[in-house]
Amino acid sequence: MRVAVVIPAFNEAATIAEVAEGALRYSQTVYVVDDGSKDDTAAQLLDLPVRLIRNDTNLGKAASLAR
């Protein structure tokens, strides 16, 4: 069985790397949906093997995955 983890994030620069690292312990496939963050949430993930989906505005996790 293959499992993917999807993490919604909105202005989570302070904690997103720790959350993503934790998810990577359980699955090799981790998606982070940066849903219109105005801080450096995305920059905190640069050294991690996650798949980043970035939205310019807040659309929600489901809408982001449907694109």
C-alpha positions as CSV (number, residue, x, y, z in Angstrom):
1,M,0.0,0.0,0.0
2,R,1.3,3.5,-0.9
3,V,0.4,6.4,1.4
4,A,0.8,10.1,0.8
5,V,0.6,12.8,3.4
6,V,-1.0,16.2,2.6
7,I,-0.2,19.1,4.9
8,P,-2.1,22.3,4.6
9,A,-0.1,25.4,5.6
10,F,-0.9,29.1,6.0
11,N,1.7,31.3,7.5
12,E,3.4,28.4,9.2
13,A,7.1,29.3,8.8
14,A,7.9,28.7,12.4
15,T,6.7,25.0,12.4
16,I,6.3,23.7,8.9
17,A,9.7,22.1,8.6
18,E,9.3,20.1,11.8
19,V,5.8,19.0,10.8
20,A,7.1,17.9,7.3
21,E,10.0,16.1,8.8
22,G,7.7,14.2,11.0
23,A,5.5,13.2,8.1
24,L,8.5,12.0,6.1
25,R,9.1,9.4,8.8
26,Y,5.8,7.8,7.8
27,S,5.7,8.3,4.1
28,Q,8.1,9.1,1.3
29,T,5.4,11.1,-0.5
30,V,4.6,14.3,1.4
31,Y,2.7,17.2,-0.2
32,V,2.6,20.6,1.5
33,V,-0.1,23.0,0.3
34,D,1.2,26.6,1.0
35,D,-2.2,28.2,0.7
36,G,-1.4,31.9,0.2
37,S,1.1,32.3,3.0
38,K,2.6,35.8,3.3
39,D,5.6,34.6,5.4
40,D,8.5,32.4,4.3
41,T,6.6,29.1,4.8
42,A,7.8,27.7,1.4
43,A,11.4,28.7,2.1
44,Q,11.5,26.5,5.2
45,L,10.9,23.5,3.0
46,L,13.7,23.9,0.5
47,D,16.0,21.3,2.0
48,L,13.3,18.7,2.4
49,P,12.1,16.1,-0.2
50,V,8.5,17.3,-0.2
51,R,6.2,18.3,-3.0
52,L,5.2,21.9,-2.6
53,I,1.9,23.3,-4.0
54,R,1.8,27.1,-3.7
55,N,-1.2,29.3,-4.1
56,D,-1.0,33.1,-4.4
57,T,-4.3,33.3,-2.6
58,N,-6.0,31.2,0.0
59,L,-8.0,28.5,-2.0
60,G,-8.1,25.6,0.5
61,K,-6.4,22.2,0.4
62,A,-9.1,20.5,-1.7
63,A,-9.1,23.1,-4.4
64,S,-5.3,23.0,-4.6
65,L,-5.2,19.3,-5.1
66,A,-8.0,19.4,-7.7
67,R,-5.9,21.6,-10.0
